[in-house]
Each structure stands twice: as structure tokens, then as C-alpha cells.
Amino acid sequence: MTVHIFNPDNDMALADGTAGYTPPATIRQMRSELWWLPNWWAHDDDIVWNGKDRLSLGESDEIRPWGWSPALIHRLKMAGVAEGLLPTDDEMERLRQLSHRQTAVEALRMQRDDRLLGESLVGDSHLCHTWEEAAHAMEQYPECVLKTPWSSSGKGIAFSSGNKIKEWCRNGIRRQGSSVVERKLDKLADFAMEFQCKGEGV
């Protein structure tokens, strides 16, 4: 049996990094209203967790959330889930670092180096630790998108043409340690993709 969990606050919980994280009211409302979404892909004998009920699981059962965070692990422990079904502290820290936008910056750089993607398609992605670094990166493009390392539902994204971009960038760096600067692309559509990664493949 698989337990599915829709936790749209995951990236913000990762940014906070603590077990006691409480998301803003708007995100709590989204989680409360849309917890049932995994019903679209869950099997008949699976459970879609509402975030409140107690869970009685066996060793062979699997928990498949939208994303893992220390806050979700804490909530699941409070719901009666045994630690053996949850990521360890080391695994959780590894997942947190993989979710950092630095991973995407490095992946784009490696692909460009391998000539799998040309600069005309993706441009450069800059991880900046100061406002001065971000300002220098923004000088290279007509308009840029700035992103915090962990963000959710567009909350951690701003455009260089904004009136208070310097203040926004500095606040993001102060809270999360860095900011990503990328060339703004002509957007055709919004979409999301989810992948399940295990030892045998993706």
C-alpha cells in the first residue's frame, strides 16, 4: 500500500529547514482544500492522507509525498508513522540540498559544457551570494528572472524590471543565503513534471 501526500508547502518548508515550520495561511488553505489531488494517480487500495488522521502502516508500505521536508517528517511521526518508513536525518539533508536551485544551475552548466543545450536555448544561470553579484549578472541580459533557492507557487520569483528588485534580492539572500539570476525567456505555457527516482532508474 502507498500513502500519497499533497504538501504544496514543501519548498517553503525546505527553505525553513526545521521540524516546526508553519506555512503562511494561504498555503495552509491550499493544502487543506487540495489534499485529495493524489486521488487522480493513486491505486484503489492506496491512501491519500488528509494531513490529520492517524496512520497505521506496515513495514512494506510506502509513503510518497509531493516532497520531503523535516516539517512533514514531524507531522507523520505525530500521526503514528514509524521512523523506519521515513527518511533519516542524513537522507533528508541530501534531499534538501538536491532541491536547492544550485542543483539546477550546476545541471545546466554541465549540459552546456557537453553541448546538449546551447546558450541560445537556456542561457546562463547564476548563483549569487550578494546583491553586487546579482547586479553584475543582470547586466548581461535585457530582462532577468530572480529566484530564491527554495520557493513555492511563484512566491520566490521576481523580475529585474520590478521597482524594488534590489530590496527583494537582498531579503532573499539574507533569508536563504543566495539568489539565482537567469535570462527571462518568452514563456509559451506553464506546466510541471513529477519524476519518481529509485535505485534502478527514473
N, C-alpha and C positions, 0 to 999 in steps of 0.2 A: 504494500500500500504506500502511496505517496501523499504527503501533505503539501499542498500548494499554498503559497502566501503571497498576496499582492501588498507590498510595502513601498509605496511611491516615495516615502521619505528617506529611502536608503542612502542616496548620495549625500544628503544633508547630515544624516546620522554618521556616515563615514567621515565627513569633514569635522564633526564634533569629536568623534572617536571614543566617547565614553558610554558606559552601560546605562547611565541615567539620562540620556538625551531625550528631550521632549520637543517634537517638531512644532512649527507655528500652527495656529488654529486652522488656517486654510488647508494645510497639508493633512492635518488630523481629520478634517472634514472629508477631504478626498479619499483618504484611507478608509474612513467609516462608510462612505457611500459606494465605494468601488471594490471592496474586499472580495466580492464574488466573481470578479473578472476571470480568474483561472478556470472557472467552470467551462469556458469555451474550449480548453485543451485538456482538462482533467478527464481521467477514465471514470467509469461508473462507480468503481469501488474505491476511488480516491477521496480525500478530504480536502475541502477548501476552507482554510481556517479564517474565522472572523476576527481573530486577534483577542478574543475574550475567553472562549470556552477552554476547559481543561482538555489536555490531550493525553491519551493513554496509548503509547506506541511500543511496538516490539523492536527487537534488535535488527530485524530485516526490513523495517520500514524506512522510508527516505523522506527527508524534508527538502522541499525545493522552493525557496523563496525567490522573489524578484531580485533580491540581492542580500548578502550577509553583512551584518554590522554588529558591533558589540551591544547596541541597544536591542536589536532583535534577539540575539542570543539570551540576553537577560529576560526579555519578555517570554521567551519559550521556556526558560528554566522556571519562571514563575507559574507557567501553565502546566508544569509537571513533566517536562521533557528531560530525559536523562542526558547527562553530559556526553555520553558516548555517541549520541546522534548529532552532536553539534561540533562545529569547528573548534580546534584548540586555539589558545591564545596566539601561538606562532602562526598557525594557518590563517587566522583572522587578520593578523598584521600583514601577512603576504597578500591576502585578498585586498586589503585596504590600499596597499601600495600599487597593486596592479590596476586598481580603479582610479588612481591618480592620473590626471591628464598628461603627466610626464611620460607615461607608457605610450600614449598615442603620439606624442612628439617624437619619441625615440623610434617608434614603428614607422612613422612617415619618413624619418631621416634614413632609416635602413632601406626602405623600399626605393627611395630616390637614389640612394647610392647604388642599389642593384639595378637601377634603370627600369624598374617595374612601373613606376609612376613618374611622369615628367613634371617639372615645376609648373608648366602651363596648366596642369590639371589641379594640383593641390597647393602649390606654393610652399612657403616655408611656415613652420610652426615654431614659435619662440617661447621658451620657458623663461620668464623674467622674475627676478627676485627683488627688484627695486623699480620705482617709478621711472628712474632715469633709463634703465634697460628697456622698459616697455615703450617709453617715448622714442628711443632710438629705433626700436623695431617698427613702430608705427610710421616712421618717416619713409619707409621703403614702399608703402602702398597708398593708393588714393583713399581707401577706407578699410578699416580693420574691425575684426571682432575680438573682444577681450573675454576671456573665460576664466573663472576660478577653477582650481584643481578638482574640486568636487562640487557638483551643482545638480539641481533637480528642476525639471519642468520649466526650463528657461530662466530660473531665478538667478543663476550665476553667469549671465551673459550680458554684455553691453557693447555698444558700438562706439568707435572712436569719434564719431561726429556728435556724440552726446555732450550736453552742456557741462556736465560735472564728471567727465571721464577720469580726470586726474584724481579727484576725491574717491571715485568708485574703485579705481585701480589700487590706490594706496590702502583703502579699507580692506579690500580683498587680500592683498599681500599681508597686511597686519593680522588678519584672521586665519589665513590658510598658508601663508609662507611664500606664495608665488602667484603669478598670473600668466596665462598663455595668450600670446598675441598671434593672430592669423589674418591673412588677407581675406576680406569679405568676398564671398563668391555670389554669383547670381543664382538664387535659390529657385528651383523648379517645384519642389514638393518637400513636405515634412514626412518622415517615416522613421520607424525604429525596427531594429532586428535583435532577436534574442538567440543566443547560442548556448548549448549545453556542452561543456568541456569535461571530458573524463580521460583517464589514462590511455584508453585505447583510441581516442580521437575526439573530434568535434562533431 
